[in-house]
Amino acid sequence: MKLAALALTAALACGGAQARSGASGPSNPSGAPALSAFCDRSVALSAGQQDKLLRFAGVVREELGDADAALVSRSGLDLSRFAIRYSHAAVAWRDSAGSWSARQLYYACDERRPRIFDQGLAGFAMGIDDPALGYIAIVRLPPAAAATLRRTVLDTPRALRLLAAEYSANAYPFSLRYQNCNQWVIELLAMAWGDLADGMELRARAQTWLRSANYAPAPVAVGSRLLMLAAPFIPFIHLDDHPAPERDAMMLRVSLPSTIEAFVHARLPGAERIELCHDGRQVVVHRGWTPMAPGCTAGEGDRVVLLD
């Protein structure tokens, strides 16, 4: 059961996004092992790995350009069995000095609750779980949409009002009970582009706007009843917010970076997508809405930056 619980975590968690600022929390006989295994999975980087990740972050910074804000996503745990490359989305914004930061939701392991954190671009790149192979995707927005998003994400009181009290890695997109990192981002987009006024029931109004704007995440096929049964053993995996027919079918709708990107692409045809990867030897930069080749292999028209 423990292995199944960890597999479910890998399948649906905002991989690499959870804050590891302290211990895993009070003793919990059913959930503590899975929580500890997830929260304490940080990888020690060698000096060479840090150097290459910093250089990778430099290429990411170049591709962000001089926009006000952009969407960024990074790879985390290996979710290839679910055909998922990216697990964690954030809003990148540029300050007046030209420095970029990523504002995002983290699961604070020590508090067992979601928090909003700002992180430098280098730190965001180093949050990729595998230092030998990592991916980052950028969605550059039309100037007006980027400026509106920047104003909204930096309106801290309103951004915090979108934060749910409870975290669930597989939060249902149209429930107020839980939230994951990607759900916070898509609700922030609703607040920005739906011009939603501050006040009561902000999350509910954001979700209503998303429905009206045809936000419709495709379901993730869990593929195993054992994985579904493992959910009660993990403190940050929940199923009670998902409709019963979807639970029974083992098809869970969850906000992912891919669902956010699809929504933005449909709503803002002028948005541009850039995908970057590194494999320790090189950085590959791929432009367009088609996914880059697996294994950080350069395709026709891709830019290559050597790291060795």
N, C-alpha and C positions, 0 to 999 in steps of 0.2 A: 504493500500500500504506500509506503514511503516513496518508492521510486515512481509510482504513478502520480503521487502528489507533486513531486518535483517536475515531472514531465508536464503536468497541467500548468504549473507555474511558468515553465519555459514557453509553453504554447501561447499564453495570453497576457503575461505580465509586460509592463513597460520596461523591457529588458535594459539594464544598465542605467536606468533613470532613478532608481531609488536611492535616497540619501543614506549614506553609511556613516553618519556622524556620531554614532554611539552604539551601545549594546542593543540587543534585539528586544529588550523589554522584559516585563515581569514573566515569571515562569508560567508556561502554558503547556500542560502535558500533551495536548493533542496537536497544537500548532507550533510549538517552539522549535522542533527540529527543522521543519520546512522553512520557517522564518529565518532561522539562523543560517541555514544553507544558502538562502537567497541574499540576505543582507550582508553576509560576510564573504561574498565571492569576489572581492576586489583582487586585482592581479598586480603584483609588484613589477614595475617596469625597470628595465636596465637603462643605463645612460644612453645607449644607442637607440633603444626603442623610443625613449622620450624625445630624443633629437628628431627622429623621423616623424613622430606624431606632431611635433611642433612645426615641422616643415610642411606636413600635410595640412595642418590648420592654416598655415600661411597661404597655401593655394586656395583653400576654402574662402579665406578672407578676400583674396583677389577676385574670386568669382562672385562674391556678394556685391562688389562694386561700391557705388556711392548712394545706394538706395536708402530710404528712411527705415525700412523694415522688410523682412522676408520671412518665409516659413523655412525651417530647417528640421531635418529628421536624421536620426542615426541608427545604425544597426546595433543590435545588442546580442542577446542569446541567439543561438542558431535555431531559426524557426523554418528552415528550408522544407521540413516535412509538411508544413502547412502552407508552403508557397508564399511565405512572408519574409521579406528582406529587412524591413524597417519596423521598429517597435516603439520608438520614442520621438515625439514631435515637440517643437518649441517655437517660440517667436523670437527671431533675432532682430535686434534693433541697434542703430548706430547713434552714438552720442555726438556732441558738437565738435569733439576733437577727432572724430573719425574712428573711434574704437568700437568694436562690436561686442555685444553681450547677448546671451540667450536667456529669456525669461520662460520658466517652465514649472510644471508641477512635479514634485518628487514625493515619493513615499518615505516619510521620516521613520526609519526603523525603530529608533529609540522611543519615539512617541506613539508609534502605530497610528499615524494619521497623515493626511496629505498636507503639504506645505508648498508655498511658491518660493522659488529661489532664482536669483540671477547668477549667471556663470559666464566667465570669459569664454571666448571662442576656443582657445586652446584647451581649457578644461572640458568643454563640450566634446571636442574631438577625442580627448583622452578617456572619456566615459565609455567609448566603444569597448565591448567586453574582450575582443580578441585583438591583442596588439599587433599580430602578424597579418591580419586581414580585416579591413573595416570599410564601411560605406557611409557616406553622408549625402543627402539629397537637399537641394535648395529649390525653392519656388520663388522666383523674383516676380513681384507684383507690379501692375501698372502704377504710376506715381501717385495718383489720387487715392487708390486703395491702400497703398503702402503708407502714405501719410496718415490716413484715418486709423489704420491698424496701430501705428506707432503711438499716436495720441491715446488710443484706448488702452494698450498694454501698459503704458506708463502712468495711467490713472490708477494708482495703486489701490485706493479704497474700493473702486468699482471692480478691479481685477480680483481683489480678495473676496468681494461679495459673491463672486461666481464660484468660490471654492467650497466644495462640499465638506461636511464634517467627517464623513467616512469614505475610505478608499476601497476600491475593488479593482483589481487588475483587469477584470473582464466586465466592467460596468456596462449595463445596458444603456444605449444612447438616449433613450426617451424615458428615463426614470430619474427622479430626484434623490433616490436613496443613497447612491454611491457615485463615485467619479474616478476616472483614471487620468493619466497625463494627457492623452490625446483628446479625451472628452472636454477637458478644461480648455484646450486650444480651440476646438471647434465651437464651443459656446462663446469664447472670446471673439471669434470671427463674427458670430451672430450679433453680439453686442456692438461690434464696430460697424459692420456693414448694414445691419438692420437699424442702426441709429436708435438703439434701445435706451430709454431714459433710466437713470438710476432709481432705486427704490425697492419696494417689496417684490418678492417673487421674481427676481431677476433671472434666475436659472430657468424657471418655468417659462418665462416669456422668451428666453433664448431658444429653448427647445421647441416652442411653438413656432417661432420664426424659422428654425431649421426645417421643420416639417413642411412649412409653406414654401420654403425654397428648395424642396425636393432633395434634402440630404437623406440618403438612404444607404447606410453601410451594408455591404454584402455580408452574409453570414459566414462565420468560420466553422468549418466542419471539424468537430472535435475528434470524431472517428473511433471513440472507445468509450464504452459504458463505464469501464474502470476509472478512466480519467474523470468522468463526471462524479462518480462516487467518492473520489479523492477530495473534492472541493471542501467538505467540512473540516478537513485536517489542515487547511492552510488559512491563516488569519486574514489574508488579503485577497482571497478568491471567494466569490459569492455567486449564487445562482438564483436567489429569491427575487431578484429584480427582473429576471428574464421571463417572458411569457411562457406558460406551461407547454404549449405546442412546440416551441422552439427548443425548450429543454428536452422534451421527449424525443425530438428528432436529432438531438445532439448537434444543432446548428445555432451557434450563438452569434448574435449581432453585437459587434464591439467597434468602437471608434479606433481606427489605426491610422498611421501616417498616410497609407494608400487611400483610405476613404476620404481623408481631408483633402489630399491632392486632387482626387477625382472631382470633389465638390468645387474646388477652386478653379480647376480647368474648365468645368462646365459653366461656371458663373462668370469667369473672367478670361475670355479667349486670348487676351493679350498677355496673360501670365506666361512666364518662361520657366522651364524645369532644367536643372543642371544636376547631374549625378557624378559624384567623385568617389574613387576608391583608392586604397593603398594596399600593397602586399609586402611592404618592407623594401622592395626594390624600386618601385615606381608608383607614381600617382597617375591615374587615368581620369580624364575629364570628359564626360559624355553629355551632350546637349540634346534635349528633346524629351517627348513624353513616352517614348518607348524605353523599356528598361535596358540598362547596359548588360553586357554579357557577364555570366558568372565567372568567378575566379579572378576578377580584376584583369581581364583580358581586353586589350584595346581593339575597338572595332574601326571600321572605315570612318574617317572624319574625326575620331577622338583625339584629344590632345594628351600627350604623355610627358610627364615631368619625372626625370630620373632622380632617385634618392641615393643610389649607390655611387 
